[in-house]
Amino acid sequence: MKTKIVTSIALICLSLLFQQCAIIRPGEIGIKQTLGKIKGKPIVQGVKWYNPFSSRIVRINVRTVECFNTLPLPTKEGLSVNTEISLLYHVKPESANDVYLKFGPNYQEVMVLSNFRATAREISARFFAKELYATERDKVEKAIADELKADIEQYGFVVDAVLLKDIILPPQMVQAIQDKVNAEQASLKMEFVIDQQKKEAERKIIEAQGIKTAQDIINSSLTDKLLQYNHIEMLKSISNSPNAKIIMTDGKGPVLTSDIKN
């Protein structure tokens, strides 16, 4: 009987003992709240003892958190497109007390997400649907992140990244955007072909100019004496042929020959 009583008392003591301690895990900051007031500095990871009747330990997550949203965003041309967009952020460990005091345990919805949604809508309205869908996604992400930083980082939050994961457009709009992109690509290809043709025309002009210059040089060097010398050399070459020939010439100009084979 005594053993059972001792065991029961030990269990009660252990239960009370565990109720008086809180374990702060990696990636968390503990805040001690006593009689409704924040006491002391933020508690880093480890075990913290406290009086459960007058105090409690509030845990604040300081890891990077992903907030995924499906938002309708306005565009510059007045359309509304559905988007899948994520915010990565975390609470500064040294600012955990201030964050909890100013915004309470629901700080993510009260401060972070409300500003994120408003900023995303404001930035998207500066871009056309085609830019959101295809060409300017990186700029949109950076613009949202930069403006959100200016709004909330002063309150103890750090914006790690904004990721525009998907833009959901009506099928006819997607096709229209794709057609326009294809037309732009075809125009660039045609400009390349025209440029190549211009270069080829320039090459042919340069080649023709070179041929003409060479011919002009040759023509300028063909004097009467040179022509007469070449005429004599040609007659010598003909005379050395074993075949009989008929040679018709006036003694000045070119000759006309005809072989008479044996």
C-alpha positions in Angstrom: 0.0 0.0 0.0 2.8 2.4 0.9 4.5 1.5 -2.3 1.5 2.5 -4.3 1.1 5.8 -2.5 4.8 6.6 -3.0 4.5 5.7 -6.7 1.4 7.9 -7.1 3.1 10.8 -5.3 6.2 10.4 -7.6 4.0 10.4 -10.7 2.2 13.5 -9.6 5.5 15.3 -8.8 6.9 14.3 -12.2 3.7 15.5 -13.9 4.0 18.9 -12.1 7.7 19.0 -12.9 7.1 18.5 -16.7 4.3 21.1 -16.6 6.8 23.6 -15.3 9.2 23.3 -18.3 9.0 24.1 -22.0 11.3 22.8 -24.7 12.3 25.3 -27.3 13.3 23.4 -30.5 15.7 24.5 -33.2 14.0 27.1 -35.5 11.9 28.5 -32.6 12.1 31.4 -30.2 10.4 31.2 -26.8 8.7 34.2 -25.2 7.8 34.1 -21.5 4.5 35.7 -20.6 3.9 36.2 -16.9 0.5 37.6 -15.7 -0.1 38.9 -19.2 3.3 40.7 -19.5 6.3 39.8 -21.6 9.2 39.0 -19.3 12.9 38.9 -20.2 14.7 38.3 -23.5 13.6 35.8 -26.2 14.4 32.3 -25.2 16.7 30.3 -27.6 16.5 26.5 -28.0 16.7 24.4 -24.9 14.6 23.8 -21.7 13.0 26.7 -19.9 11.5 26.3 -16.4 8.5 28.4 -15.5 5.5 28.6 -13.1 2.5 27.2 -15.0 0.0 28.9 -12.7 1.2 32.5 -13.5 3.3 32.1 -16.7 3.3 30.5 -20.1 5.8 30.1 -22.9 4.8 31.3 -26.4 6.7 29.8 -29.3 7.5 31.9 -32.4 8.7 30.1 -35.5 11.8 31.8 -37.0 12.3 29.3 -39.8 11.7 30.3 -43.4 8.0 29.8 -44.1 6.2 29.4 -47.4 2.8 31.1 -47.8 1.1 29.7 -50.9 -1.8 31.8 -52.4 -4.1 31.6 -55.4 -4.9 35.2 -56.2 -6.8 37.0 -58.9 -4.4 39.8 -60.0 -5.3 42.8 -62.2 -3.3 43.6 -65.3 -2.4 46.8 -67.1 -5.0 46.3 -69.8 -7.8 45.9 -67.2 -8.0 42.1 -67.1 -8.1 39.8 -64.0 -5.9 36.7 -64.2 -5.7 33.9 -61.6 -2.2 33.3 -60.3 -0.4 30.8 -58.1 2.1 32.8 -56.1 4.2 32.0 -53.0 5.9 34.2 -50.4 9.0 32.9 -48.5 9.7 34.9 -45.3 10.9 34.5 -41.7 10.8 36.4 -38.4 14.0 37.9 -37.2 14.9 36.0 -34.0 15.9 39.3 -32.2 12.5 40.8 -33.1 10.3 38.0 -31.9 9.2 39.9 -28.8 8.2 43.0 -30.8 6.4 41.0 -33.4 4.3 39.2 -30.8 3.6 42.4 -28.9 2.5 44.4 -31.9 0.7 41.8 -34.0 -0.1 38.9 -31.6 0.1 35.2 -32.4 -1.7 35.7 -35.7 1.0 38.0 -37.0 1.3 36.1 -40.3 -2.2 37.0 -41.4 -2.4 40.4 -39.7 0.8 41.8 -41.1 2.5 39.6 -43.6 -0.2 38.2 -45.9 -2.4 41.3 -45.9 0.5 43.4 -47.2 1.6 40.6 -49.5 -1.8 40.4 -51.3 -2.1 44.2 -51.6 1.4 44.6 -52.9 1.0 41.7 -55.5 -2.1 43.4 -56.8 -0.5 46.8 -57.0 2.6 45.5 -58.9 0.7 43.2 -61.3 -1.4 46.2 -62.4 1.8 47.7 -63.9 2.2 44.8 -66.4 0.3 43.4 -69.3 -1.0 39.9 -69.2 1.5 38.7 -71.8 4.3 40.1 -69.6 3.0 38.2 -66.5 2.6 35.1 -68.5 5.8 34.9 -70.6 8.4 37.7 -70.6 8.5 39.7 -67.4 7.9 37.2 -64.7 11.3 37.7 -63.0 10.7 41.5 -63.0 7.3 41.0 -61.4 8.7 38.8 -58.7 11.5 41.2 -57.9 9.2 44.2 -57.8 6.8 42.6 -55.4 9.6 41.4 -53.1 11.3 44.8 -53.1 8.1 46.7 -52.3 7.0 44.2 -49.6 10.4 44.5 -48.0 9.9 48.2 -47.7 6.6 47.7 -46.0 7.2 44.9 -43.5 11.0 44.5 -42.8 11.0 47.4 -40.4 8.6 45.4 -38.2 10.9 42.4 -37.8 10.2 40.3 -40.9 12.6 39.2 -43.6 11.3 38.7 -47.2 13.3 35.8 -48.6 11.7 35.5 -52.0 8.5 35.9 -54.1 7.7 33.1 -56.5 5.2 33.5 -59.3 4.5 29.9 -60.0 1.7 29.9 -62.5 -0.5 32.3 -64.4 -3.9 30.8 -65.3 -5.3 32.6 -68.4 -8.3 31.8 -70.6 -7.4 29.5 -73.5 -8.2 32.1 -76.1 -5.9 34.6 -74.4 -3.1 32.1 -74.2 -3.4 31.3 -77.9 -3.4 35.1 -78.7 -0.3 35.6 -76.7 1.4 32.6 -78.3 0.5 33.8 -81.8 2.0 37.2 -81.0 5.2 35.7 -79.7 5.4 33.5 -82.8 4.9 36.5 -85.0 7.7 38.4 -83.2 10.0 35.4 -83.6 9.2 35.2 -87.3 9.9 38.9 -87.7 13.3 38.5 -86.0 14.1 35.5 -88.3 13.2 37.5 -91.4 15.4 40.4 -90.2 18.3 37.9 -89.9 17.6 36.5 -93.4 17.5 40.0 -94.9 20.8 40.9 -93.1 22.4 37.8 -94.5 21.2 38.6 -98.0 22.6 42.2 -97.7 26.0 40.8 -96.6 26.0 38.3 -99.6 25.1 41.2 -102.0 28.0 43.2 -100.5 30.3 40.2 -101.0 29.4 39.9 -104.6 29.9 43.6 -105.3 33.3 43.4 -103.7 34.2 40.3 -105.8 33.0 42.0 -109.0 35.0 45.1 -108.2 38.1 42.9 -107.6 37.6 41.2 -111.0 37.1 44.5 -112.8 40.2 45.9 -111.2 42.2 42.8 -112.3 40.9 43.1 -115.9 41.8 46.8 -116.0 45.3 46.0 -114.9 45.6 43.3 -117.5 44.2 45.5 -120.3 46.5 48.4 -119.4 49.5 46.0 -119.7 48.6 44.7 -123.2 50.8 46.9 -125.5 51.3 46.3 -129.3 54.8 44.9 -128.7 53.6 42.5 -126.1 50.8 41.2 -128.4 53.3 40.8 -131.3 55.7 38.9 -129.0 52.9 36.5 -127.9 51.9 36.1 -131.6 55.5 35.0 -132.5 55.6 32.6 -129.6 52.3 31.1 -130.6 53.6 30.6 -134.2 56.6 28.8 -132.9 54.5 26.5 -130.8 52.4 25.7 -133.9 55.3 25.0 -136.1 56.6 22.4 -133.6 53.5 20.3 -134.0 54.0 17.0 -136.1 50.7 17.5 -137.9 50.4 19.5 -141.1 48.5 22.8 -140.6 46.9 25.5 -142.6 47.7 28.9 -141.0 45.7 32.0 -142.0 47.0 35.3 -140.8 47.7 38.9 -142.0 50.9 38.9 -140.0 49.5 41.3 -137.4 46.4 39.9 -135.7 45.6 36.4 -134.3 45.9 33.3 -136.4 43.3 30.8 -137.5 44.7 27.2 -137.7 43.4 23.9 -139.0 45.1 20.6 -138.4 45.6 18.2 -141.4 46.1 14.8 -139.9 48.2 12.2 -141.7 
